[in-house]
Amino acid sequence: MPQITIRTLAPSEIALALPALAEVLSDCVEGGASVGFMSPYAPADAMPYWEGVGRAVGDGQTVLIVAERDGEILGTVQLGIGMMPNQPHRADLKKLLVHRKARGLGLSRLLMEAAESEAANHGRHVLVLDTATGSPAESIYEKFGWQRVGVIPQYALMPDGSFCGSTFFYKSLARV
């Protein structure tokens, strides 16, 4: 049985992880995920994006979590914690990505649980995200207990250039 590991990358680890992260992002875009990039999108195209994420991690603005199977990065999620002064309790969940060859292994759930734990560790208890309306991710977030807020039609483009709406979600980690 494969060994699954979920861990937060330190700034010093990101340079080595860049090619694998680029492969995951490229695979997701080429698989039709609306995550900000247009097709065709090769791993080399993803390198500048991940270099920017690496800088944000180094600056303490972002937490980068990866899912590995037998040491190979196959999934990732980011937690944006660099918020405005009036939002010290909030974080943005960004780019939950799982390579198509690793789907069905529960990586999304493990990555989301790790992101929520990291959020709590950073004193964040209100989490927000958006995803393409009608995408498989939409039902995943609902299954994980996220609350649907609403939809903005024609918010973004799919990798093929067609319009898609974006559904916004939040999750409260606060214990009342």
C-alpha positions in Angstrom: 0.0 0.0 0.0 1.4 3.5 -0.9 2.6 5.7 1.9 0.7 9.0 1.9 2.3 12.0 3.7 0.8 15.5 4.2 3.2 18.2 5.3 3.9 21.9 5.2 6.8 23.0 3.2 9.4 25.2 4.8 10.8 28.0 2.6 14.1 26.1 2.2 12.3 23.1 0.7 10.3 25.0 -2.0 13.1 25.3 -4.7 13.5 21.5 -4.7 9.7 21.0 -4.9 9.1 23.4 -7.8 9.2 20.9 -10.7 6.7 18.6 -8.9 4.4 21.5 -8.0 4.6 22.7 -11.6 3.6 19.2 -12.9 0.6 19.0 -10.5 -0.6 22.5 -11.6 -0.1 21.8 -15.3 -1.9 18.5 -15.0 -4.9 20.1 -13.3 -5.2 22.9 -15.9 -4.8 20.4 -18.8 -7.5 18.4 -17.1 -9.9 21.3 -17.3 -9.6 22.9 -13.8 -10.3 26.6 -13.7 -7.6 27.7 -11.4 -6.4 30.8 -13.0 -4.5 29.6 -16.1 -5.3 28.9 -19.7 -4.6 25.8 -21.8 -2.2 24.8 -23.1 -0.2 25.0 -19.9 3.0 23.1 -19.6 4.9 22.5 -16.4 7.5 25.1 -17.5 4.7 27.6 -17.7 3.9 27.0 -14.1 7.3 27.7 -12.7 7.0 31.5 -12.3 3.7 31.0 -10.5 5.3 28.6 -8.0 8.4 30.8 -7.6 6.0 33.6 -6.5 4.3 31.2 -4.1 7.7 30.4 -2.7 8.4 34.0 -2.1 5.1 34.4 -0.3 5.9 31.5 1.9 9.3 33.0 2.7 7.6 36.3 3.5 5.1 34.6 5.9 2.1 35.4 3.7 1.3 31.9 2.6 1.4 28.4 4.0 2.1 25.7 1.4 0.9 22.2 2.1 1.7 19.2 0.0 0.5 15.6 -0.3 3.1 13.0 -1.2 2.7 9.4 -2.1 5.9 7.4 -1.6 7.8 10.8 -1.6 6.2 12.1 -4.9 4.2 15.4 -4.6 0.8 14.7 -6.1 -1.3 17.3 -4.4 -1.1 20.7 -2.8 -3.1 23.5 -1.2 -2.2 27.0 0.0 -3.5 29.0 2.9 -3.2 32.7 2.5 -2.6 34.2 5.9 -1.2 37.6 4.9 -4.4 39.6 5.4 -5.2 43.2 5.9 -5.0 44.6 9.5 -8.8 44.3 10.0 -8.7 40.6 9.1 -6.2 38.9 11.5 -8.7 36.1 12.1 -9.2 35.2 8.4 -7.4 33.1 5.8 -7.9 32.3 2.1 -7.8 28.7 1.0 -6.2 28.6 -2.5 -5.4 26.1 -5.2 -6.5 22.8 -3.8 -4.8 20.6 -6.6 -4.6 16.9 -6.9 -2.8 15.3 -9.9 -5.3 13.2 -12.0 -3.2 10.0 -11.4 -3.7 10.4 -7.6 -7.5 11.1 -7.5 -9.6 8.8 -5.4 -6.9 8.4 -2.7 -8.4 10.9 -0.3 -5.7 13.5 -0.8 -8.2 16.4 -1.0 -9.7 15.6 2.4 -6.2 15.2 3.9 -5.0 18.5 2.4 -8.1 20.3 3.6 -7.8 18.9 7.1 -4.2 20.0 7.2 -5.1 23.5 5.9 -7.7 23.9 8.6 -5.2 22.8 11.3 -2.7 25.2 10.0 -5.3 28.0 10.0 -6.1 27.3 13.6 -2.4 27.2 14.4 -2.1 30.7 12.9 -5.1 32.0 14.9 -7.4 32.0 11.8 -10.9 30.8 12.3 -12.8 32.2 9.3 -11.7 30.6 6.0 -12.9 31.5 2.5 -12.5 30.1 -0.9 -14.0 30.2 -4.4 -14.3 27.5 -7.0 -15.7 27.1 -10.5 -19.5 26.7 -10.4 -20.5 23.2 -11.5 -17.0 21.7 -11.0 -16.4 18.5 -9.0 -14.6 20.7 -6.4 -17.9 22.4 -5.6 -19.5 19.2 -4.2 -16.2 18.3 -2.4 -16.2 21.5 -0.4 -19.8 21.0 0.6 -19.0 17.5 1.7 -16.2 18.8 3.8 -18.6 21.1 5.7 -18.0 24.4 3.9 -21.0 26.8 3.6 -22.0 28.0 0.2 -22.4 31.8 0.1 -23.3 32.5 -3.5 -22.3 32.5 -7.2 -21.0 35.2 -9.4 -21.8 34.4 -13.0 -19.0 34.7 -15.7 -16.5 35.4 -12.9 -13.6 33.7 -14.8 -12.6 31.6 -17.7 -12.2 27.9 -18.0 -8.8 26.7 -19.5 -10.5 26.4 -22.9 -11.6 30.1 -22.8 -15.3 29.5 -22.0 -16.9 31.5 -19.2 -17.6 30.0 -15.8 -19.2 31.3 -12.7 -17.5 31.1 -9.4 -19.1 29.8 -6.2 -17.9 31.3 -2.9 -17.7 29.3 0.3 -16.7 29.9 3.9 -16.0 27.8 6.9 -15.9 28.8 10.5 -13.4 27.0 12.8 -14.5 29.0 15.8 -15.9 27.0 18.7 -19.0 28.7 20.0 
